[in-house]
Amino acid sequence: MDFNFQEVTSNLISQIGFIILLIMVVRALIAYTREDWGQFFSGLVLGLFCLIVVFFGPQFEELAKALGNTIFS
């Protein structure tokens, strides 16, 4: 039985990010219907940020590792 903990955590982080993305989209739509433009744009920006993190998470992880190795080595 081959259990890879890193795959589980990566999968879990992606799922949590997707749930946060859905929540932010719903909040942005509610703010749009109330014409609360400040909350609408902040929800939209945070939702897009979550989308970027979900889709490009592994690349961000590799970038962080490379920066950490450069700084602390």
C-alpha positions, 0 to 999 in steps of 0.5 A: 500500500503506497500512501503519499501524504504530499498528494493528499495535502496538495489535493486538500489545499486545492479543494479548500481553495475552490470552496473559498472561490465559490464563497467569494463568487456568491458574496460578489453576486450578492453585493452586485444585486445590492449595488455595494460596489466596494464589497463587489470588487473586493470579493471579485478580486479575492475570488480571482486570487483564489482561482489563481492559487488553485490553478497555479498552486504547484508552480507557487510551491516550487517558486517558494521552495526555490526562493527558500533554498536561495535565501537560506542556503 
